[in-house]
Amino acid sequence: MTNCEFCQIVAGEAPASIVYEDDVSLAILTLRPMSRGHTLVIPKEHAASPADLDAETGGHLFKIATEIAGLLKQSEVGCDGVNYWLADGPTAGQEVYHVHLHVIPRVEGDSIQLDGDRLDPSRSEMDETAKEIRRVSEGTT
């Protein structure tokens, strides 16, 4: 996809600070990091949404992300913890329509947060929601 900035990076047509690369994925530092070492793990093949990935590629991206997290903890970048974040669609905050899994290093007292109102469903409401998801998964009506 020629107008995708991540496809351009994969093709070597745009610059990137590469953390890791293999035949399936590329891990790069993001241009607008939330913390030092904030890394994006992307599939080399274009996929706008996680639903466009096969299970093997999706699993591989997460495997690489966890390895990057370990490297961040061991490096001079250092961190006390890591957040993994993947936005799927504009409502979720996706801005670049090529799957990218954020690996965000965290340290005690940083200002990074995912905050919002929380629901307080009853167990029966949760059971009904779970039933609805299973219904769709099973293809029943």
Steps between C-alpha positions, in 0.01 A plus 500: 500500500685806374337767718544307827787647701579165664506322162742769382723429801486123433593566134797715607344810346463690827738530795452310825696423815486121490505307827439152352425340164415154371318360195154573647536808717683822560537681833572873478510796735193719463528862388284627787603289800321503832829397661858428395512168316130504397504239224252396232491140382349473152439220251701539181195408296236774496201440725275789599341317793585202720205323332705514178784300658523122513529358852863403453606855405297654782659264751843573358452875547414450867796262547735763357337771715565300818860444395541875438354565846767277653771680306370838616513386864859378460627798301607843618154619393372314804145472618301359790223368278357505149163575345400328179244694299338442165231730360255343253290758316451874537280474810786320674747770395662330200670767286714288268308221329772237513495278808751617758541370853639761737755393761509788746766496773370618837677636807366579843338844506473555123192684377383242245145383557202342332214647692126509464175420669459136604179302476365304795302213343326238708605136461181429302580788260852364458363151438263637233784687330716186503206301359458752215868482408490119505184505287673698229811280528291185464295642214168446675207736522 
